Amino acid sequence: MKAKKQIDSKANSTSNISLDGILNHAKKMLNKSLEFAEANGLLTLKTANDWIEQAKSRPIPKRLFGDLWFEGELCILFADTNLGKSSLAVQIADSISRNKSIPNFAFDARKQPTVYFDFELSDKQFENRYSKDFEDHYQFDKNFKRVEINSEAIIPEGIIFEEHLYNAIEKIIIETKAKILIIDNITYLSNQTDKAREALPLMKYLKKLKNKYGLSILVLAHTPKRDLSKVITRNDLQGSKMLINFCDSAFAIGESKLDKNIRYLKQIKARSTEIIYDSENVCICEIGKPHNFLKFMFVRFGNEKEHLKEHTEKDRSGLLEQIKELKKQGMSLRKIGSELGITHMRVKRILDDNS
């Protein structure tokens, strides 16, 4: 009898649950699920107005190096070897760390710690650039932090070098609380940036790092051998497609035929501003060391064409001989073009014209 009463009680309790109650409970569970998906899922859906409202709470990006690099951007600076990429990058880092703009390149961010990952120079080579015959050294601000690879470091078993390096970079970001990173250069992070399958995960990693810690990142990169009679384009960046597609901005250093110390800066990609420094308005600079600091000094604005090499008959003859020699070695037209900094179609034309 007692057992029957308990059964009747449970039955009455169950019968009291209404259809509306079940629907409300299901709705609450669904909303919780959607909230979790928005916070943790791959895609986030909001109305356009909601995105703008969210963006209003974020600060307006400040200029770090004129209109070429803004706060919050992953920017690529690329050029051929020995054109001064590292010198300009150190100059930019020095500017940010001491809150002093480089003449003709506006800086309106705040003074802050800047970490320069130098995978190119030894400490002695760095000293030489920022001293006068290893004396009278330039005094950097304490906000300027420089990082070198420790050649004696032991990589844990089972971890590849790149993964170990990424972990070390993240540790330094946490320790210094720096929001400005300059990496010299990208090939040290991955030696296969010319291949899409290697460049893509690297750029994804840098974007993730940028977003996770709210960073501004400047990455230095090389160009493969190029034809100095042609204007610089995004195609001149090694592994250009993936690198350019995933960065926020990019600019390049060009070589000038006018003088061995003349360089020009050209804007290749921009998201925070329109393209200002295009082929008809490049920034012409002189690279020099007036005292104890190797730097770029603005001269004027100009047209890129005035700095491009003009091919003489002697140049054309020499190019033909180089092509013939490489062809004898069994190289394909595409490989020859890559070696000489020209397209494989131009290689074919030269051979056809002289057959």
N, C-alpha and C positions, 0 to 999 in steps of 0.2 A: 504493500500500500504506500509506504514511504517512497519507494523507488518510483512508483507511478506518478506521485506528486512532483518529484524532481523532474521527470520527463515532461510533464505538463507545463511546469514553470519555464523550462528551456524553450518549449514550443511557443509559449506566449511571448517570450523575450524575442525570439526570432521573428515572430509575426509582427512585432512592433517596428522593425526596420523597414522604412518606406523606400519606394523606388527613387524618390528625390534624394534621399539620404545617400543611397548607393551612387547615384549620378554625381552628387557633390563631392563625395569622397574620391571617385574616379577622376573628376576634374582637377581636384587638388593634387593628386598623384601625377597627373599629366603635366600640370604647371611646374611642379618640382622637377620633373624629368626635363622639361624644356629649359628651365633655368640652369640646370646642371650642364646641359648640352651647350648652352650659350657661353657658359664660363669655361668649359673644358673641351668642347668639341673642336673639330677642324675648321668649321665655318661659323661665322657670327652674322646673324641677320638682324638688321635694324632698318627703320625708315631713314630716308636721306636726311630728314630734319633731326632725327635722333642722333645721327652721326655728327651733324654740325653742332648740336648742343653739347655732345661729348667733347668735340674738338675745342669748343670755346674755353674749356677749363685748362687746356694745355697752353704753355707759353708760345709766343710767336718766335719762330727760329731766328737766331741772330747770325750775323756773318762772322765766319772764322777766318776767311781769306778772301776778302772782296766778295764778288758774286760768284766765285768759283766753288766755294765750300761753305755750307751752312750747318748750324747745329742740328743734330739728329740725323745727319746724312751719312751713308756709306759712300764715300767718294774714292775714285781711282785717279791717280796721277801716273801717266805713262810717258815713256820716252826711250830713245835708243841709249845704249851704254855711253857713259862719260859725258852726258849733257847737263848734269847737275841736279838730278832728281833728289838725291839725298841732301844736297846743300839747301835746296829750296824747302824740303820737308823740315829740316832742322830749323831753318829760318822761321817757318810758320809755327813750329812748336815753341820756339823762343818768344815769338810775338804773343801767343796765347798765354803762356806761362807768366809773362810779366805785364800783360794788358797794355801792350804798345803796338799799334798797327804798323804794318810795313807800308812805307810811302806809296800812295796811289792804290792801295788795296785796303778798303775799309774793314775795320774790326769793331763790332759793337757788342760782343759777348763780354762776360765777366772774366777777370783774372782767375785762373783755376789750374789745378794739377794736370799735367800733360805727360803721358807715358809714351816714350819713343822706343819701339822695339827695333834695335839695330842689329840686323842679321848680316850686315855687309862689312862694317869696319871693325878693326880691333880697337882697343882703348888707346893705343899709341897713335894709330892713324887718325882717330877722332881728335886726340890732343893736338896733332899737327895742324889740322884744319882750323882749330880754334885757339891758336897761339901764334906768336911771331917767332919763328925758328925755335919752337919749344920753350919759349920764355914769354913773359907778358901775356898770360893766358886770359882769354875772355871769361868773364864771370857770369855764368848762367843763374837765373833765378832758382830758388829752392823748389819751386813748383815743377821745374823741368826734371823728369825722371827718365833715365836711360836704362835700357835692358839689353844684355848680351846673353848669348847661349853659353851655359857652363859646359865646357868641353869635357869635364871630368864627371859629369852627372851620370848616374846609372839608371837606365831605363828598366822599369820593373818587367819581369818575365811575363810574356803573354800580351804585352801592350805594344802596339806599333808606335813609332816615333811621333807621327802626326797627332795621334790621340794624346800622348804624353805631353806634347807641346801645347795642345789646346787646353788641357787641364791646368798647365802652368800659367798660361795667359789669363785664364779665368781667376786663378788664385791671386794674381797680381792686381787684377781689377778690383777684387773684393778687398784686398789689403790696402790699396792706395785710395779707394773710393773715387778714382779718376773717371771722368766722363769723356775725356779726349784721348783717343788712341791713334798712333801713327805706326804703321807696320812697313818696315823696309827690309825685304820686299816680299811680294806674294808668293814667289817661287819657293821660299823657305817653308811656307805653310803647306804647299803641295807642288811637287816638281813636275806635275803633268797638267798645268793649267791650260796648255794648248789643246787639250782633249776635253770635249764637252762632258764626258762621263766623270771626269775628275774635277773640272771647274764648277760644275753645278752643285755638288755637295759642299764644296768649299764656300761658295757664295751663300748657300743656305745657312751654313754654320755662322758666317759673319753677320748675316741679317738677324739670325736668332740671338746672337750675342748682343748686337746693337739694341734690339727690342727688349731683351731681358734686363739689361742694366741701364737703358736710356743713354746709349753712347753716341758719340760722333767719331767715325772711323775714317782715316785717310790711309789708303793702301797704295803702295808704289808697285809699278809693274813695268816690264820691259816690252819693247816692240821687237818683232823679228826684223831682220835686215830689210830695209825699205828703199824704194826709189826716191831719192832726194829731190827729184824734179816734180814730184806730185804733192798735192796738198795732203795734210794729215786728216784721216777720217777714222771712224770707229773701227774700221777693218784693219787698222794698223796695230791695234792692241792684240797681243798674243792671247789666243783663246777668246777673241773679241765677243763672239755671239753670246755666250753664257755670262761672261764678266760684265759686259755692257748692259745686258738685259736686266741683270739683278742689282746693279748699283743704282744709287739715287742721282749721282752726278759724276762727271769725269772731265778732266782737262789734260792737255798734253804739252810737252816742251818740244819745240821745233828747233832745228839747226839752221843757221843762217849762212848764206854764201858770202855775205858782206864782210864778216869779220869772225875770227875764231872764238871771240869772247861774247858774241851776240847770240841771244836766244829769243824765241818768242813763245808766248803762252796762248793756247787756243782752247776755247771751251768746246767740248764734244757732246756733253749731255747735261741737262739741267732740269730739275723738277720744282725748285723753290723760286725760280726766276725764269725769265725768257733767256734765250741764247744771246748774250751781249757781245762776247769776244769771238766772233766768227771769222771766216777767211778775210773779210774786208775790214776787220777791226781787231787784229791780234795785239796783245800787249808785248811790246818790244823791250827787252831788258838786256843789261850787260852783266855778266857774271864776273866777279872779281873779289879781291881780298885787300881792301884799302888799308887795313891794319891787322887785326887778329881774328877776323870773322869772315869766312867765305860766304858770299851772299849774291842774290839777284838785286840789281838796281834798275828801277824803271827808267826808261828813256823816253818813249812816246808810244802812241798807237800807230798802226800801219797796216798795209795790205800784205797778206801772206805771200803773194806771188813775187814780191820784190826780194824775198829771201830764198826762193827755190833755185836749185841748181839748173843751169842750162846745159844741155848735152851738146858737145862739140863733135866734129867729125872724128876726132881722136878718141873721144869717149865711146862713140858708136862702134868704132873699129875694135877697141879694147873689149867691149861687151860681147861682140861677135866671137872673138877669140876665146873668151871665157866660156861662152855657151858651147862652142865646139869641143873645148877641152873636157868639160863636164859630161858632154854627150858621149865622148870616147870612153869615159869611165863607166858608162852604162847607166847613167842617171836618167830618170824619166823627165819629161818636159815640166811636169808639176814640181818635181824635186829641184830641178835646175832653177825654176822661177823662184822657189822658196829660198834657195841658196843666194840668189843674186838680188832679191828684193823686188822682183817684177812678176807679172802674171804669167802663167804657163801659155796663155794665148799670145802674149807678146814674144815669148821665146819661139813659138811656132812661126810667127810672122817674120821674125828676124832670120830664122833658118830658111824659110820659104823664099824670102827676098834675096838670099845669097846662095841659093842652091844652083 
